[in-house]
Amino acid sequence: MQQLRNAITEAIGVVAPDAGACVTYKILDSSKEDGYTRLLIEYPSHGDNVSAFLLLPETLTEHPAILINHQHNREHHLGKSEVCGLAGDPLQAFGPALVRKGFVVLAPDSICFETRRKDPFVEGFDFWQHFNEMCYRIVSGNYLMKKVLEDAMCGITLLSSLPYVNQKKIGTLGHSYGGNTVLFLSALDERIAFSCASGSACTYENRIQNNVGIEMASVIPNFHGKYDIDDLVSCIAPRHLLIVSAEDDQYSKDASYIVEKASPAYLALDAAQNLQHKRYTGGHALTEERVRFILDWLDTTAR
């Protein structure tokens, strides 16, 4: 799997994170919430600054940590605020639930979302900035996915450097666009011990056959000719991975196929039990049942 991981890393152009790296951040605001503290922070990442919420348990000892990648949902004005329960869909508010379970939570804005937009006052689907961020990179021989992953890896580095975080218990979570980030990130960053990708396990092949859109960060020239999502999942072995899908969700349509294709990589490492797939009825949106299962799985796996 290391050879495959190296090949995918090279195809996207990502530089593997330095084991001794440290990301420093500055605190812009602080708020005491019920059972935790929420810090608004900013940190540098490959040429620009990332705005994020850092959620801290009341007592800082040694904690598992998690990077939460927000969804897309054609709502570019939402990012970290939604997963922290300050706006948007309450079912997306994984941050407060996890910090109350003892996790240190980092919830950054992805590029083109919330504070990381050219015009932060635009609400809804800010298509053109996102489209241009993709196009400008492609014509320069670069990729939007490279930027998304480099930012996420900076987040993992930040968590790894916190004295109250157990470096062996750092995970990542995301739904939809966030789940897609989880699959790429977890495949390439071996510091991640456990991952949950919801509503995002769908191969390029299936999307093309069924006329399903490909998210802009996933537009990587020549990638599908050599690799697909099952290769990413194979690269995550033997680490813990939960894939959540639904029968009528076009964005996780062939999750069962992906798990089947990746299972030999887990079996070869005697870790078949570490690859789990939970299939639901219904569509793409999160439900209370799915959220409960994800939270319980993360809590159990991290401990």
C-alpha positions, 0 to 999 in steps of 0.5 A: 500500500505504501507504493500506491500511497506514494503514487497517489501523493505524487499524482496530486502533487502533495508534499508529505507532512514533516514529522517534526513540523509545528503549526502556530496559531493566534487566538482571535476570540474566545467563548465559554460554552456549556461544557467546553471552550470555543476559540476562534483561531487563525493559522498559516497554510501554504501561502494564506491563512486558515480560519478555524474554531478550536473546541477544548474540553473543560479539563485539559489532560490527554485527549483524542482529537479530531479534524472536522471537514464541513459539507458543501451543500451549495452554501459557501457562506457556511463552513466551520460555523455549521459543524460547530452548531452556530448556523445551518443544519443542527444535524451537522453540529458534530463539534459540540457533541464530540468536545463534550465527549472529551475530544479536542476538535478543530473545525477549519473553513475550507478554501472558498467557504465562509471566511475564505471567500473573496466576498464574505457577504455573499450567501448561498452558492458562490459558484464563480470563486470556487470554479475559478480556484479550480481553473486557475490551478489547472491551467498552471499545472496545479490542482484544487485538491492539492490545496484542500489537502495541504490545508487539512494536513496543516490542521492535523499538524496543529492538533499533533503539536498540542500538548494535551492531544494524544498523537496516536488518537487523531482522527478526521470526520466529514459528510459529503464534500467533507467526507470526500476530503476525509477519504483523500486525506486519510489515504495520504496522511498516516498520522490519522488513526481513525476516520469517518466519511459520510455520504461521499463514497462513490467512485469516479466510474459510477459518477460518470456512468450515472451523470453525477457531478464531480466536486471541483476539488476532485477534478484531478486531470488523469487521476481516474485513468489510474486510480479510483476511490477504492484505491484511497480506501485501500491506502487507509488500511489497516487504520480504522475507517467508517463509511456511512452511505444510503441507498438513494444517495447518488454521492455514496451510491456504490459504497458497498463496491468500494468496501468490497474492492478495498477489503483485501488490503485490510485482510492482508494486514489482519485488520478486516474489522477496522473497515466498517460500512453502515448502509441506511435507507434514504437519501444524502442528508444526515439523519438523527440515526446516522449522527448517533451512530457516527458519534458512538463509533468515533467515541468507541474507536478513539478510546 
